[in-house]
Amino acid sequence: MEKVTFIDPETKEEIEFFVVEETKVNGKKYLFVTEKEDGDSDAYILEEIADNNENVMYRMVEDDSLLAALGKVFAELIEDADIAY
């Protein structure tokens, strides 16, 4: 399973997440990630951001309405997951 590294903007702590699924909505790429590769785990939705040099970074989606919409999309894409959003 692919992994991405997320750097917490407040603590500067590096956190590795496992990429479960990805999708594009309105031209933006989103990742559904978990803390553990298998089993129950907290999950997050990250938005991919590329700068002018094509460096890729991720930020957590925090907007409640966007999270709800993306949660529905990922729930359809990930058939065997019990996603609460």
N, CA, C and O atoms as a GROMACS GRO file, in nm:
protein
  340
    1MET      N    1   0.085  -0.117   0.000
    1MET     CA    2   0.000   0.000   0.000
    1MET      C    3   0.090   0.124   0.000
    1MET      O    4   0.188   0.130   0.074
    2GLU      N    5   0.055   0.220  -0.082
    2GLU     CA    6   0.132   0.345  -0.092
    2GLU      C    7   0.121   0.424   0.037
    2GLU      O    8   0.018   0.422   0.104
    3LYS      N    9   0.229   0.495   0.072
    3LYS     CA   10   0.230   0.581   0.190
    3LYS      C   11   0.263   0.723   0.149
    3LYS      O   12   0.335   0.746   0.052
    4VAL      N   13   0.209   0.819   0.224
    4VAL     CA   14   0.246   0.959   0.208
    4VAL      C   15   0.286   1.013   0.343
    4VAL      O   16   0.240   0.966   0.447
    5THR      N   17   0.373   1.112   0.342
    5THR     CA   18   0.415   1.176   0.465
    5THR      C   19   0.348   1.312   0.474
    5THR      O   20   0.354   1.393   0.382
    6PHE      N   21   0.285   1.334   0.586
    6PHE     CA   22   0.215   1.460   0.614
    6PHE      C   23   0.292   1.530   0.725
    6PHE      O   24   0.327   1.468   0.826
    7ILE      N   25   0.318   1.658   0.707
    7ILE     CA   26   0.385   1.736   0.812
    7ILE      C   27   0.281   1.827   0.877
    7ILE      O   28   0.224   1.915   0.813
    8ASP      N   29   0.259   1.804   1.005
    8ASP     CA   30   0.162   1.883   1.080
    8ASP      C   31   0.209   2.029   1.081
    8ASP      O   32   0.319   2.057   1.127
    9PRO      N   33   0.126   2.122   1.029
    9PRO     CA   34   0.171   2.261   1.020
    9PRO      C   35   0.194   2.327   1.155
    9PRO      O   36   0.270   2.424   1.163
   10GLU      N   37   0.132   2.278   1.260
   10GLU     CA   38   0.148   2.338   1.393
   10GLU      C   39   0.269   2.281   1.468
   10GLU      O   40   0.349   2.356   1.524
   11THR      N   41   0.282   2.148   1.468
   11THR     CA   42   0.388   2.085   1.546
   11THR      C   43   0.512   2.050   1.464
   11THR      O   44   0.617   2.019   1.520
   12LYS      N   45   0.499   2.055   1.331
   12LYS     CA   46   0.606   2.017   1.237
   12LYS      C   47   0.639   1.868   1.246
   12LYS      O   48   0.742   1.824   1.194
   13GLU      N   49   0.553   1.791   1.313
   13GLU     CA   50   0.572   1.646   1.326
   13GLU      C   51   0.539   1.579   1.193
   13GLU      O   52   0.440   1.613   1.128
   14GLU      N   53   0.623   1.483   1.152
   14GLU     CA   54   0.597   1.406   1.031
   14GLU      C   55   0.512   1.285   1.066
   14GLU      O   56   0.543   1.210   1.159
   15ILE      N   57   0.404   1.267   0.992
   15ILE     CA   58   0.313   1.155   1.015
   15ILE      C   59   0.298   1.079   0.884
   15ILE      O   60   0.268   1.138   0.780
   16GLU      N   61   0.320   0.948   0.889
   16GLU     CA   62   0.301   0.867   0.769
   16GLU      C   63   0.159   0.811   0.767
   16GLU      O   64   0.110   0.758   0.867
   17PHE      N   65   0.095   0.822   0.652
   17PHE     CA   66  -0.039   0.770   0.632
   17PHE      C   67  -0.036   0.669   0.518
   17PHE      O   68   0.044   0.679   0.426
   18PHE      N   69  -0.127   0.572   0.525
   18PHE     CA   70  -0.145   0.475   0.418
   18PHE      C   71  -0.258   0.524   0.327
   18PHE      O   72  -0.366   0.558   0.375
   19VAL      N   73  -0.232   0.526   0.198
   19VAL     CA   74  -0.331   0.573   0.101
   19VAL      C   75  -0.424   0.456   0.067
   19VAL      O   76  -0.381   0.356   0.009
   20VAL      N   77  -0.551   0.471   0.104
   20VAL     CA   78  -0.652   0.368   0.078
   20VAL      C   79  -0.715   0.390  -0.059
   20VAL      O   80  -0.738   0.294  -0.134
   21GLU      N   81  -0.743   0.516  -0.091
   21GLU     CA   82  -0.810   0.548  -0.218
   21GLU      C   83  -0.780   0.693  -0.253
   21GLU      O   84  -0.746   0.773  -0.166
   22GLU      N   85  -0.792   0.725  -0.381
   22GLU     CA   86  -0.776   0.862  -0.425
   22GLU      C   87  -0.881   0.893  -0.530
   22GLU      O   88  -0.932   0.804  -0.598
   23THR      N   89  -0.913   1.021  -0.543
   23THR     CA   90  -1.012   1.064  -0.641
   23THR      C   91  -0.986   1.209  -0.678
   23THR      O   92  -0.915   1.280  -0.606
   24LYS      N   93  -1.044   1.252  -0.788
   24LYS     CA   94  -1.037   1.393  -0.828
   24LYS      C   95  -1.178   1.449  -0.829
   24LYS      O   96  -1.272   1.386  -0.880
   25VAL      N   97  -1.193   1.567  -0.772
   25VAL     CA   98  -1.320   1.638  -0.770
   25VAL      C   99  -1.291   1.782  -0.809
   25VAL      O  100  -1.208   1.849  -0.748
   26ASN      N  101  -1.359   1.829  -0.912
   26ASN     CA  102  -1.339   1.966  -0.961
   26ASN      C  103  -1.192   1.996  -0.988
   26ASN      O  104  -1.143   2.106  -0.960
   27GLY      N  105  -1.121   1.898  -1.044
   27GLY     CA  106  -0.982   1.918  -1.082
   27GLY      C  107  -0.882   1.908  -0.969
   27GLY      O  108  -0.762   1.924  -0.992
   28LYS      N  109  -0.928   1.882  -0.847
   28LYS     CA  110  -0.838   1.868  -0.733
   28LYS      C  111  -0.831   1.722  -0.691
   28LYS      O  112  -0.931   1.650  -0.692
   29LYS      N  113  -0.710   1.679  -0.654
   29LYS     CA  114  -0.689   1.541  -0.613
   29LYS      C  115  -0.701   1.530  -0.461
   29LYS      O  116  -0.646   1.611  -0.386
   30TYR      N  117  -0.776   1.428  -0.417
   30TYR     CA  118  -0.796   1.402  -0.274
   30TYR      C  119  -0.756   1.259  -0.244
   30TYR      O  120  -0.777   1.168  -0.324
   31LEU      N  121  -0.697   1.240  -0.126
   31LEU     CA  122  -0.657   1.108  -0.080
   31LEU      C  123  -0.735   1.072   0.045
   31LEU      O  124  -0.754   1.154   0.134
   32PHE      N  125  -0.780   0.947   0.051
   32PHE     CA  126  -0.841   0.892   0.172
   32PHE      C  127  -0.731   0.811   0.237
   32PHE      O  128  -0.686   0.711   0.180
   33VAL      N  129  -0.686   0.851   0.355
   33VAL     CA  130  -0.571   0.788   0.419
   33VAL      C  131  -0.606   0.739   0.559
   33VAL      O  132  -0.699   0.788   0.623
   34THR      N  133  -0.528   0.640   0.605
   34THR     CA  134  -0.545   0.587   0.740
   34THR      C  135  -0.410   0.583   0.811
   34THR      O  136  -0.305   0.589   0.748
   35GLU      N  137  -0.416   0.572   0.943
   35GLU     CA  138  -0.294   0.563   1.022
   35GLU      C  139  -0.235   0.423   1.022
   35GLU      O  140  -0.114   0.407   1.036
   36LYS      N  141  -0.320   0.321   1.006
   36LYS     CA  142  -0.276   0.182   1.005
   36LYS      C  143  -0.308   0.119   0.870
   36LYS      O  144  -0.405   0.156   0.804
   37GLU      N  145  -0.225   0.025   0.830
   37GLU     CA  146  -0.246  -0.040   0.700
   37GLU      C  147  -0.367  -0.132   0.703
   37GLU      O  148  -0.441  -0.140   0.604
   38ASP      N  149  -0.388  -0.202   0.812
   38ASP     CA  150  -0.500  -0.297   0.825
   38ASP      C  151  -0.578  -0.270   0.952
   38ASP      O  152  -0.528  -0.212   1.047
   39GLY      N  153  -0.704  -0.314   0.951
   39GLY     CA  154  -0.786  -0.303   1.071
   39GLY      C  155  -0.849  -0.167   1.087
   39GLY      O  156  -0.838  -0.080   1.001
   40ASP      N  157  -0.916  -0.150   1.201
   40ASP     CA  158  -0.981  -0.024   1.231
   40ASP      C  159  -0.877   0.084   1.258
   40ASP      O  160  -0.776   0.060   1.324
   41SER      N  161  -0.903   0.202   1.207
   41SER     CA  162  -0.810   0.312   1.224
   41SER      C  163  -0.882   0.442   1.197
   41SER      O  164  -0.982   0.446   1.125
   42ASP      N  165  -0.830   0.550   1.254
   42ASP     CA  166  -0.880   0.681   1.217
   42ASP      C  167  -0.843   0.704   1.071
   42ASP      O  168  -0.740   0.658   1.024
   43ALA      N  169  -0.928   0.777   1.001
   43ALA     CA  170  -0.905   0.807   0.861
   43ALA      C  171  -0.917   0.957   0.839
   43ALA      O  172  -0.985   1.027   0.914
   44TYR      N  173  -0.850   1.004   0.736
   44TYR     CA  174  -0.849   1.146   0.705
   44TYR      C  175  -0.859   1.162   0.554
   44TYR      O  176  -0.828   1.071   0.477
   45ILE      N  177  -0.902   1.280   0.514
   45ILE     CA  178  -0.902   1.314   0.372
   45ILE      C  179  -0.804   1.428   0.354
   45ILE      O  180  -0.814   1.533   0.418
   46LEU      N  181  -0.707   1.406   0.264
   46LEU     CA  182  -0.605   1.505   0.236
   46LEU      C  183  -0.626   1.562   0.097
   46LEU      O  184  -0.665   1.490   0.004
   47GLU      N  185  -0.601   1.690   0.082
   47GLU     CA  186  -0.606   1.756  -0.048
   47GLU      C  187  -0.463   1.773  -0.098
   47GLU      O  188  -0.376   1.819  -0.025
   48GLU      N  189  -0.440   1.734  -0.224
   48GLU     CA  190  -0.308   1.749  -0.282
   48GLU      C  191  -0.290   1.892  -0.332
   48GLU      O  192  -0.379   1.948  -0.398
   49ILE      N  193  -0.176   1.949  -0.301
   49ILE     CA  194  -0.145   2.085  -0.344
   49ILE      C  195  -0.007   2.081  -0.410
   49ILE      O  196   0.090   2.037  -0.349
   50ALA      N  197   0.001   2.128  -0.534
   50ALA     CA  198   0.129   2.135  -0.604
   50ALA      C  199   0.168   2.282  -0.618
   50ALA      O  200   0.084   2.366  -0.651
   51ASP      N  201   0.296   2.312  -0.591
   51ASP     CA  202   0.340   2.450  -0.609
   51ASP      C  203   0.388   2.470  -0.753
   51ASP      O  204   0.375   2.380  -0.836
   52ASN      N  205   0.442   2.585  -0.783
   52ASN     CA  206   0.486   2.617  -0.919
   52ASN      C  207   0.601   2.529  -0.966
   52ASN      O  208   0.622   2.515  -1.087
   53ASN      N  209   0.675   2.471  -0.874
   53ASN     CA  210   0.786   2.382  -0.908
   53ASN      C  211   0.741   2.236  -0.914
   53ASN      O  212   0.824   2.146  -0.923
   54GLU      N  213   0.611   2.214  -0.908
   54GLU     CA  214   0.550   2.082  -0.911
   54GLU      C  215   0.586   1.996  -0.791
   54GLU      O  216   0.577   1.873  -0.798
   55ASN      N  217   0.625   2.059  -0.681
   55ASN     CA  218   0.642   1.987  -0.555
   55ASN      C  219   0.503   1.960  -0.501
   55ASN      O  220   0.417   2.048  -0.502
   56VAL      N  221   0.481   1.839  -0.453
   56VAL     CA  222   0.349   1.800  -0.404
   56VAL      C  223   0.347   1.803  -0.253
   56VAL      O  224   0.437   1.750  -0.187
   57MET      N  225   0.242   1.866  -0.198
   57MET     CA  226   0.220   1.870  -0.054
   57MET      C  227   0.074   1.833  -0.030
   57MET      O  228  -0.007   1.834  -0.123
   58TYR      N  229   0.042   1.802   0.094
   58TYR     CA  230  -0.095   1.766   0.130
   58TYR      C  231  -0.138   1.847   0.250
   58TYR      O  232  -0.058   1.878   0.338
   59ARG      N  233  -0.267   1.881   0.252
   59ARG     CA  234  -0.324   1.944   0.370
   59ARG      C  235  -0.455   1.873   0.402
   59ARG      O  236  -0.524   1.823   0.314
   60MET      N  237  -0.487   1.872   0.530
   60MET     CA  238  -0.610   1.807   0.573
   60MET      C  239  -0.730   1.890   0.532
   60MET      O  240  -0.729   2.013   0.542
   61VAL      N  241  -0.834   1.822   0.486
   61VAL     CA  242  -0.959   1.889   0.454
   61VAL      C  243  -1.032   1.911   0.585
   61VAL      O  244  -1.059   1.816   0.659
   62GLU      N  245  -1.065   2.036   0.615
   62GLU     CA  246  -1.129   2.069   0.742
   62GLU      C  247  -1.268   2.126   0.724
   62GLU      O  248  -1.344   2.132   0.821
   63ASP      N  249  -1.304   2.168   0.605
   63ASP     CA  250  -1.436   2.225   0.578
   63ASP      C  251  -1.541   2.114   0.590
   63ASP      O  252  -1.535   2.014   0.518
   64ASP      N  253  -1.637   2.131   0.682
   64ASP     CA  254  -1.735   2.026   0.711
   64ASP      C  255  -1.819   1.986   0.590
   64ASP      O  256  -1.844   1.868   0.570
   65SER      N  257  -1.862   2.082   0.509
   65SER     CA  258  -1.946   2.048   0.394
   65SER      C  259  -1.864   1.975   0.288
   65SER      O  260  -1.915   1.883   0.224
   66LEU      N  261  -1.738   2.015   0.269
   66LEU     CA  262  -1.652   1.945   0.173
   66LEU      C  263  -1.620   1.804   0.224
   66LEU      O  264  -1.618   1.709   0.147
   67LEU      N  265  -1.596   1.792   0.355
   67LEU     CA  266  -1.569   1.659   0.413
   67LEU      C  267  -1.689   1.566   0.393
   67LEU      O  268  -1.671   1.449   0.359
   68ALA      N  269  -1.809   1.617   0.413
   68ALA     CA  270  -1.929   1.534   0.395
   68ALA      C  271  -1.943   1.490   0.251
   68ALA      O  272  -1.975   1.374   0.225
   69ALA      N  273  -1.921   1.581   0.157
   69ALA     CA  274  -1.932   1.546   0.015
   69ALA      C  275  -1.826   1.445  -0.025
   69ALA      O  276  -1.855   1.348  -0.095
   70LEU      N  277  -1.702   1.468   0.019
   70LEU     CA  278  -1.595   1.374  -0.014
   70LEU      C  279  -1.615   1.240   0.057
   70LEU      O  280  -1.582   1.135   0.002
   71GLY      N  281  -1.668   1.243   0.179
   71GLY     CA  282  -1.697   1.119   0.251
   71GLY      C  283  -1.793   1.031   0.173
   71GLY      O  284  -1.776   0.909   0.168
   72LYS      N  285  -1.895   1.092   0.112
   72LYS     CA  286  -1.989   1.015   0.029
   72LYS      C  287  -1.921   0.956  -0.092
   72LYS      O  288  -1.947   0.841  -0.128
   73VAL      N  289  -1.833   1.033  -0.155
   73VAL     CA  290  -1.760   0.983  -0.273
   73VAL      C  291  -1.672   0.864  -0.234
   73VAL      O  292  -1.674   0.760  -0.301
   74PHE      N  293  -1.596   0.879  -0.126
   74PHE     CA  294  -1.507   0.771  -0.085
   74PHE      C  295  -1.585   0.650  -0.034
   74PHE      O  296  -1.539   0.537  -0.051
   75ALA      N  297  -1.699   0.670   0.028
   75ALA     CA  298  -1.781   0.558   0.073
   75ALA      C  299  -1.826   0.473  -0.046
   75ALA      O  300  -1.834   0.350  -0.035
   76GLU      N  301  -1.854   0.536  -0.160
   76GLU     CA  302  -1.891   0.462  -0.280
   76GLU      C  303  -1.772   0.392  -0.343
   76GLU      O  304  -1.786   0.281  -0.396
   77LEU      N  305  -1.653   0.455  -0.337
   77LEU     CA  306  -1.534   0.397  -0.397
   77LEU      C  307  -1.477   0.280  -0.316
   77LEU      O  308  -1.420   0.187  -0.372
   78ILE      N  309  -1.492   0.287  -0.185
   78ILE     CA  310  -1.436   0.185  -0.096
   78ILE      C  311  -1.552   0.099  -0.046
   78ILE      O  312  -1.613   0.131   0.056
   79GLU      N  313  -1.580  -0.008  -0.116
   79GLU     CA  314  -1.700  -0.088  -0.092
   79GLU      C  315  -1.704  -0.155   0.045
   79GLU      O  316  -1.810  -0.160   0.107
   80ASP      N  317  -1.592  -0.206   0.092
   80ASP     CA  318  -1.594  -0.286   0.216
   80ASP      C  319  -1.561  -0.206   0.341
   80ASP      O  320  -1.536  -0.264   0.447
   81ALA      N  321  -1.560  -0.074   0.331
   81ALA     CA  322  -1.526   0.009   0.447
   81ALA      C  323  -1.652   0.066   0.511
   81ALA      O  324  -1.748   0.099   0.442
   82ASP      N  325  -1.648   0.078   0.641
   82ASP     CA  326  -1.756   0.142   0.715
   82ASP      C  327  -1.711   0.282   0.749
   82ASP      O  328  -1.643   0.304   0.850
   83ILE      N  329  -1.747   0.378   0.664
   83ILE     CA  330  -1.699   0.514   0.677
   83ILE      C  331  -1.805   0.601   0.742
   83ILE      O  332  -1.917   0.613   0.692
   84ALA      N  333  -1.769   0.661   0.854
   84ALA     CA  334  -1.858   0.755   0.921
   84ALA      C  335  -1.805   0.895   0.895
   84ALA      O  336  -1.688   0.922   0.919
   85TYR      N  337  -1.891   0.983   0.845
   85TYR     CA  338  -1.846   1.120   0.815
   85TYR      C  339  -1.948   1.219   0.862
   85TYR      O  340  -1.930   1.340   0.846
   0.00000   0.00000   0.00000
